[in-house]
Amino acid sequence: MTISRTLQTCVPAGLSRSFAVAAWIGGVLFAPAVAEANSFTIRLGYLAPRGDSRLWSENVATFDHVVDDFNWIFGGAELDIELTEYFDIAMGVDGYSRSISSHYRDFVRDDGAEVLHDASLRVVPVTLGGRFLPMGKFHALKPYVAGGFGLYAFEYRERGEFIDFATAEIFGATYSDRGVGAGAYAAAGLEASLSRSFSVMGEYRRHFVSAGHGGDFGNYGDFDLDAGQLGFGFTFKF
C-alpha cells in the first residue's frame, strides 16, 4: 500500500488525464472493430468535367461560357460485396445534370440584344470495379483505393438562337446528341465507422471516358467525358 500511494503521488493529475485521452483516441482509431460484410453507400458531391475535345473547345471560343461553368452537383449509390477482409466488389451508379445559359461572344442583334441559347449535359455512369482496404475492415478509420470500368450514358443538347453565317440570319433550333461511352475510373477515399452498421465516407474519383459524337453533332469526332468528382456520403452495413 505504501508503494502504491507513492507512485500515485509522483504522477501529476493533468498528465494522467492526458494519458487517458490519448489512450481513448488510440482505441477509437486503431482498436479492432466489429467484423463487417456487405455495405450500401449513398453519396453526394461535386463533379467537374475536363472538357478537352473539339465541341468543348469550339463552344468556349464561340459562346460566352467556360468549361468550369459545367461543374455541378452529382448524386449516386454503390453496393460493395465483401470477398475478403481487404477487398470488395463494387457496383455503382451516379447521376449528373447541368444546364447553362450563354450568348455569342462577338455577335449581337441589330438592336444590340444578345443572341441567347442554352446548353445542357447529362451523364449517368454505371460502374463495376473493386475496392481495396490496405488496413482491412477491423478499424474505425478505413482508408481505401478503388478502380474499375463503366458505361457512361450521356445526353448533350443545345437549344435557343443560332446564327447562319452564310446569310447572317438568326434562327431558333434544338440540337442534341445521345450515346453511351465506355471508360474506367480510379478513386481513393476514407470511411469512418460511427456504429456497427453505420459510417460516413469521403472520396475523390477520376473518370476516364471518351465517347463518339452522334446525332446533330456527328461530325465533331470524340466527345471528352473525363471528369473529377469529390463525394461524401453515408454507408449502411448489412
N, C-alpha and C positions, 0 to 999 in steps of 0.2 A: 504493500500500500504506500509506503514511503517513496519508493522509486516511481510509482505511477503518478503521485502528486507532483514530484519534482519535474517529470517530463512535461506534464500539462502546464506547469508554471513557465517553463522555458520556451514554449511555443506561443507567440503573440496571437491574440484573438483575431485580429484583422487578417493575419497570414493564414490562419486556419480556415477562415471563410473563403479566402482566395483559392485555397486548395480545393475546397468543396465545390466552388463554382466551376473551376477548371475540370474537376473530375466529372461533374454533371454534363458540361459541354462535350467533353470527350466521349462520354457514354452515349449521348444523343447522336453524335456524328459517326462514331466508329463501332459502337456496340452492335452485335448481331441483331438483326430484325427478324420479324416473323417470316417464315417461308412464304413465297408468293407463287402465283401461277400465271394465268392469263390476265390481260388488262384491256380496258377500253378508255380511250382518251378523246376528249372534246377540246379543240383548240381554236384560238382566235389570234389574229396578228396583222402584220403589215407586209405587203408584197410589193416589190419594186422590179418591174420588167427591165431587161437590159436594153432592148430596142436597137439592135445593131444589124439591120438589113435594109434593103432598098426602100421599101414602103415607109419604114420609120424615118429614114434619112430625108426622103423627098417631102414627106409631110411636115417635118420640122423646118425644112427650108422654105416651104410654100405657105404654111399656116402659122398663126401666132400662138404656138404652144411648143413645149419641150417634152422629151420622153418622161421626165420626172413627174409631169402632170398626171401620168397614168398610175403612179404609186397610190395604193389604196388598201383597204382592209380585206382580209380573206378570212374564211372560216372553214373548219374541216373536222374530221374524226379519223381515228386509227384504232384498229384491233390488233393487239400483239398476242401471238400464241407462243407460249413458252416451249422451247425444245430442251434447253438446259438452264442451269443457274445463270449462265453467262450469255445466252443467245436466244433471241425471239425471232419468229417470222412476223413481219409487219405488213398489214393490208390497210391502205388508207385512201381517203377521198377528200379533196378540198374544193372550194369554190371561190372564184374571184370575178368581180364585175365592176367596170369603171366606165363612166361616160363623161366626156369633157366638151365644152363649147369653145370654139375659136373662130378666127376670121382670116382672110388673106392678109399676108404681111404687107404687100406692096400695091394692092389694088383696092379701090373703093368704088361705090356707085357715083353717078354724075353729081348727086347732091351731097356727096361726102359720107354717106352712110356706109357702114361696114358690110361686106359680103360674108354672111354668117353660115356656119354649119357645125354639126355635132359629130363626134367620133366616139365609138364605144368598143370595148374589148371585154369578152367573157372567156374565161379559161376554167376547165374542170379537170384537174389531174386525178387519175385513178392509178394508184401505185402498189407495187408488190416488192418487198425487199426484206432486209434483215436488220436487226438491232443488236449490237454487241456491247455488253456491260463489263468493262475490264475488272471492276471490283466485285462483280456479282450482284445479287439482289438482296443480300443479307445485311445491308446497311441502310441507315435512314437517308443518306445522300448517295445517289447513284448516278455518276456520270456515264454517258454512253455516246457511241458513234453509230451511224446508220447509213444505209445506202440501198439502192435498188433501181428498178426500172418502172416505167409508167406509160400510159396512154393519156394524151392531153387533148381533150376535145375543146375546140375553140370556135368563137364566132367574132368576126370583126365587121363593123358597119360604119359607114359614113352617110349622113343624111343632112340635107339642107340646100344651100345655094352654091352653085359652081359656075365657073367662067369658061366659056368656049373661046379659047384664044384665037381661033381662026376667024370668028365673027364678032368677038367682043360681047356676045350675048350672055346674060346671066340667067340661069335656069335652075329649077328645083329638081332634085333627084335623090335616090337612095341607092347606095352600092353596098354589097355585102359579100362576105366570104365565110364559109363554114368548112371545118375539116377536123381531122384527128392527126396529131403529131406523135411520134414515138420519141422517148427520151429517157434520161436517167436522173437520179438525184443523189446528193450526199448531204449528211446532216451531222450535227453534234449538239448534245443537249445535257441537261441535268434534271433529275427527278428527285423530289424531296418528299418523303413519306410523312404524313400527318397522323395517320392511324393505320390499323391493319389493312383496311380496304380502300383508303383514300390518300391521294398525293397530289402535289402540284408539279408542274413541269415548265421548263423554258427551253427553246430550241432555235437554232439557226439552220436553215435548209437552203441549199442551192439546187435549182433545176437547170438541166442542160437539155434544151429542146429546140429542134428546128422542124418546122412543118412546111409543106409546099402550099403556095397560094393557089386558090381556085376561084370559081365564081367570077365576080366582076373584077377581081384583081389577079386573074390567072397569068398575066404577063409580067408579074413582079418577081417571079422566082421563089426563093426561100423566104419564109416568114420566121423571124427570130422570136422565139417564145422563152428564151432563157430568162430566169428571174431569181432573185434572192428573196427569202421570206424569214421574218422573225416572228415566232409564235409563242404564246403562253396558254396553258390550259390546265384541266383537271383530269386526273386519271383514277378510274374505278377498277379495283382488282376483284377477280372472282375465280 
